[in-house]
Amino acid sequence: YLQDEWAISQPTRLAFLSGPRYCKDDEAHLQQYHLVNIGNKTLVPKRFKCIAMGVTYEPILPGMTKTFKGDGWHTVGRCAGYCHSVKECHFYSMSFLDGTCELSGADAYKVNVIGRKAAAARSCGL
């Protein structure tokens, strides 16, 4: 990506061209790099094929927010692991701006957001 791996495609932006750093999305290329296309030419590691970009879950479980340092999919994996370790967690949301991981319970609802966030169900990414 010209920005970073958390960039969210904005196909309605006129006069801009964007895409993943791996421009080929044929099956052989995806297999070679262990990637999957989750739509909008967004390529992610296979274990995160269930993640939704530009989404968060609310409400957040009280006291169940952590900040993970680092970058890339390793940080998302740590957030997924944190969710899996908390019995009440059904969904996790990750902010790529500051590494914030937020956990939500069974009553949570999906919220589309403008910004660098992604979210998934408890089992995604493990």
TORDOMAR-827388 format. One record per residue: z negated, x negated, y of N, C-alpha, C in turn; residue number from 1. Coordinates in pm, whole numbers. Atoms other than C-alpha are relative to their C-alpha. Example, Ala and Ser with C-alpha at 12.3 -4.5 7.8 and 13.67 -1.06 7.14 Angstrom:
{rec {0,-89,-119},{-780,-1230,-450},{0,-90,120},1};
{rec {6,82,-119},{-714,-1367,-106},{-73,77,109},2};
END
This chain:
{rec {0,-83,-118},{0,0,0},{0,-88,124},1};
{rec {4,75,-124},{55,-113,352},{-138,8,64},2};
{rec {134,-13,-54},{-289,17,445},{-100,-53,-101},3};
{rec {86,44,109},{-508,-3,135},{15,98,-114},4};
{rec {-18,-84,118},{-544,153,-208},{-58,140,15},5};
{rec {60,-131,-20},{-739,450,-67},{79,84,101},6};
{rec {-82,-75,-96},{-467,559,174},{44,131,-62},7};
{rec {-42,-132,46},{-381,926,146},{137,28,59},8};
{rec {-137,-27,-43},{-12,1010,161},{4,117,97},9};
{rec {-18,-107,-99},{87,1219,461},{149,25,15},10};
{rec {-145,-18,2},{440,1336,380},{56,74,121},11};
{rec {-49,-72,-118},{463,1547,697},{11,-89,123},12};
{rec {-11,92,-115},{443,1241,925},{144,-45,13},13};
{rec {-139,36,-22},{790,1194,1069},{13,-146,41},14};
{rec {-37,137,-35},{948,848,1102},{-91,-105,-64},15};
{rec {83,94,73},{700,685,861},{43,-2,-145},16};
{rec {-31,15,141},{770,552,515},{-121,-63,-67},17};
{rec {118,56,67},{490,488,270},{17,12,-150},18};
{rec {-1,-7,145},{421,437,-96},{-93,-102,-59},19};
{rec {90,95,66},{218,245,-351},{59,-140,-4},20};
{rec {-52,137,6},{244,-131,-381},{87,-20,-123},21};
{rec {-88,2,117},{396,-73,-724},{100,113,22},22};
{rec {-93,-107,-36},{703,115,-612},{68,64,-119},23};
{rec {-61,-59,118},{839,166,-959},{-102,91,-68},24};
{rec {93,-88,69},{685,467,-1126},{56,45,-135},25};
{rec {-50,-33,133},{881,461,-1451},{-111,-23,-102},26};
{rec {105,1,102},{678,499,-1769},{-37,-140,-46},27};
{rec {28,137,46},{711,134,-1878},{-85,-75,102},28};
{rec {76,67,-105},{580,9,-1544},{-143,53,6},29};
{rec {134,-59,-2},{288,252,-1546},{-82,-49,-118},30};
{rec {70,49,119},{197,145,-1900},{-42,-146,17},31};
{rec {27,143,-18},{218,-224,-1810},{-124,-24,86},32};
{rec {111,19,-93},{-33,-189,-1526},{-115,100,-24},33};
{rec {105,-98,36},{-245,86,-1694},{-26,98,114},34};
{rec {9,-93,-112},{-171,331,-1413},{53,136,-40},35};
{rec {-51,-134,19},{-103,702,-1392},{27,59,139},36};
{rec {-37,-64,-125},{66,904,-1117},{-75,134,8},37};
{rec {76,-125,-13},{-175,1178,-998},{64,94,102},38};
{rec {-72,-84,-95},{83,1328,-763},{16,-67,133},39};
{rec {-26,57,-132},{230,1242,-426},{21,-151,-7},40};
{rec {-21,143,26},{321,900,-575},{-128,-81,18},41};
{rec {129,68,-3},{-49,811,-589},{-29,-53,-139},42};
{rec {22,64,128},{-98,562,-871},{-144,-49,-9},43};
{rec {140,38,19},{-450,513,-1005},{-19,-52,-142},44};
{rec {30,42,137},{-606,343,-1309},{-16,123,-90},45};
{rec {1,-115,92},{-577,571,-1614},{-135,67,-11},46};
{rec {132,-63,18},{-952,624,-1640},{-37,92,116},47};
{rec {26,-86,-116},{-943,792,-1296},{110,104,22},48};
{rec {-108,-98,-14},{-651,1027,-1365},{-51,137,42},49};
{rec {59,-129,-33},{-890,1317,-1304},{-59,3,141},50};
{rec {59,5,-134},{-994,1209,-950},{90,73,99},51};
{rec {-75,-69,-106},{-889,1410,-644},{-20,-76,130},52};
{rec {7,72,-126},{-808,1225,-324},{-11,101,115},53};
{rec {16,-88,-116},{-906,1376,14},{-87,121,-28},54};
{rec {86,-111,43},{-1176,1590,-148},{-145,-49,-7},55};
{rec {142,27,22},{-1556,1604,-153},{-62,127,-59},56};
{rec {73,-117,51},{-1813,1837,-314},{-126,19,82},57};
{rec {121,-36,-75},{-2091,2017,-130},{-67,116,-71},58};
{rec {96,87,-68},{-2384,2063,-123},{-31,-124,-83},59};
{rec {42,125,63},{-2515,1717,-199},{-142,18,-52},60};
{rec {136,-5,55},{-2819,1688,-425},{-94,-81,91},61};
{rec {93,72,-88},{-3120,1590,-206},{-44,-133,-61},62};
{rec {44,133,43},{-3199,1219,-229},{92,-68,-100},63};
{rec {-91,55,101},{-2899,1151,-454},{123,-63,63},64};
{rec {-108,72,-66},{-2689,938,-221},{-30,-149,-9},65};
{rec {13,146,8},{-2632,565,-277},{120,-63,67},66};
{rec {-111,76,-55},{-2418,304,-110},{27,-117,-94},67};
{rec {-42,109,87},{-2225,67,-334},{86,-97,78},68};
{rec {-79,104,-66},{-2095,-260,-196},{111,-44,-94},69};
{rec {-114,45,79},{-1765,-394,-312},{123,78,43},70};
{rec {-122,-71,-34},{-1417,-259,-315},{73,42,-127},71};
{rec {-86,-40,110},{-1160,-98,-532},{-62,98,-96},72};
{rec {38,-98,100},{-1196,109,-841},{-131,-34,-69},73};
{rec {130,38,58},{-1501,-88,-959},{-112,77,69},74};
{rec {102,-74,-75},{-1704,80,-684},{-1,147,-41},75};
{rec {-8,-139,44},{-1579,424,-787},{-60,13,-140},76};
{rec {59,0,134},{-1672,338,-1145},{-151,-3,3},77};
{rec {147,5,-14},{-2026,256,-1034},{-53,135,46},78};
{rec {41,-133,-45},{-2047,592,-855},{6,98,-118},79};
{rec {-12,-87,118},{-1923,768,-1171},{-115,-25,-97},80};
{rec {112,34,88},{-2185,582,-1375},{-132,52,53},81};
{rec {121,-53,-62},{-2456,680,-1128},{-10,150,-25},82};
{rec {-1,-144,25},{-2356,1046,-1159},{-35,28,-146},83};
{rec {24,-22,143},{-2357,1021,-1537},{-146,-25,-37},84};
{rec {139,32,30},{-2710,879,-1528},{-100,103,55},85};
{rec {86,-101,-60},{-2848,1175,-1328},{30,135,-65},86};
{rec {-18,-123,77},{-2897,1488,-1538},{56,116,82},87};
{rec {-41,-112,-86},{-2844,1730,-1246},{140,-17,59},88};
{rec {-130,27,-61},{-2515,1568,-1138},{114,61,-82},89};
{rec {-120,-55,62},{-2197,1760,-1212},{127,-52,66},90};
{rec {-114,53,-76},{-1968,1606,-945},{-47,-118,83},91};
{rec {30,109,-93},{-1953,1285,-745},{111,-12,102},92};
{rec {-94,21,-109},{-1786,1208,-414},{-20,-141,53},93};
{rec {6,139,-44},{-1703,862,-285},{70,-13,134},94};
{rec {-61,31,-130},{-1640,757,76},{42,-146,-3},95};
{rec {-49,137,4},{-1421,449,98},{-23,-74,130},96};
{rec {29,66,-126},{-1517,378,457},{-126,-84,-8},97};
{rec {127,72,4},{-1874,274,380},{-59,-14,-140},98};
{rec {49,13,138},{-1909,290,-2},{-106,102,-39},99};
{rec {101,-102,30},{-2125,602,4},{41,85,-119},100};
{rec {-19,-82,119},{-2158,783,-327},{-97,117,10},101};
{rec {82,-120,-11},{-2284,1142,-312},{12,82,-128},102};
{rec {2,-80,122},{-2387,1352,-611},{-23,146,33},103};
{rec {13,-144,-19},{-2358,1729,-636},{-27,68,-133},104};
{rec {39,-74,120},{-2490,1985,-882},{103,102,-45},105};
{rec {-89,-100,61},{-2340,2270,-1084},{47,105,99},106};
{rec {-37,-102,-98},{-2333,2501,-780},{92,-52,110},107};
{rec {-83,61,-104},{-2115,2263,-577},{139,61,4},108};
{rec {-136,-48,-19},{-1780,2364,-437},{83,-110,64},109};
{rec {-93,102,-48},{-1475,2153,-354},{37,27,145},110};
{rec {-37,-9,-141},{-1399,2082,13},{110,-103,26},111};
{rec {-106,92,-39},{-1070,1932,131},{-40,-63,133},112};
{rec {41,73,-121},{-1135,1665,394},{115,-87,49},113};
{rec {-92,97,-56},{-930,1453,627},{-77,-130,7},114};
{rec {73,126,2},{-1039,1103,558},{10,-64,-136},115};
{rec {-11,82,119},{-1080,845,292},{-113,30,-97},116};
{rec {97,-42,100},{-1278,1028,27},{73,41,-126},117};
{rec {-50,-48,129},{-1227,1110,-337},{-118,57,-76},118};
{rec {108,-63,76},{-1424,1323,-580},{50,37,-138},119};
{rec {-34,-36,137},{-1435,1414,-945},{-120,59,-72},120};
{rec {105,-52,86},{-1632,1581,-1219},{-73,-116,-67},121};
{rec {91,97,60},{-1913,1395,-1393},{68,-91,-103},122};
{rec {-61,77,109},{-1699,1281,-1689},{116,-88,42},123};
{rec {-116,75,-46},{-1417,1136,-1480},{-36,-146,30},124};
{rec {18,142,-28},{-1396,757,-1479},{-86,-74,-100},125};
{rec {85,68,98},{-1617,684,-1778},{81,-40,-122},126};
END
